[in-house]
Amino acid sequence: MRLIAAVLPVLLLAGCSSWQPEAEYIKPVPAERLLGYQTPLTQGGQLTVNRDFGGMGGGCYVAILVDRRVAARIGVGEQAQFQVPVGTRVLGIGIDEMDDTLCGKGRLRRELAVKVTPGTQQQFRILSDNRKGFDIVPLSP
């Protein structure tokens, strides 16, 4: 009984952390939730963002921001691609302010400076952790 009482809280907290889905389970973000940076550029790069599976915020969209403008609303297990100009871009995540439920009432802002050169393709993932909350990080090769 003591073992169950000691292990159960750890398992419950671990259940809030996200995990990276296998490629065959990732779906593209539907076109109506892609809000910018979709036009191909002759001199530009591509940023791809995947959102992990996980219980934390699972029923909510997260806003993907490119240069601090909402570029997409991404759900769990989805992927979005953005065509961006060369230079240093600010890639981030934030609260989906288009959501009028409790999901859109919190606070969230994480950002990365991303150097984009012509023809580059870079991948990132949105993860959630029971201690740090949401974050966006470069996807390991």
Secondary structure, DSSP 8 states (H G I E B T S, - for coil): -HHHHHHHHHHHHHTTS-B---GGG-EE--GGGB-S--S--SSEEEEEEEE-B-STTTTS-EEEEETTEEEEEE-TTEEEEEEEESEEEEEEEEE-TT--SGGGGS--EEEEEEEE-TT-EEEEEEEEETTTEEEEEE---
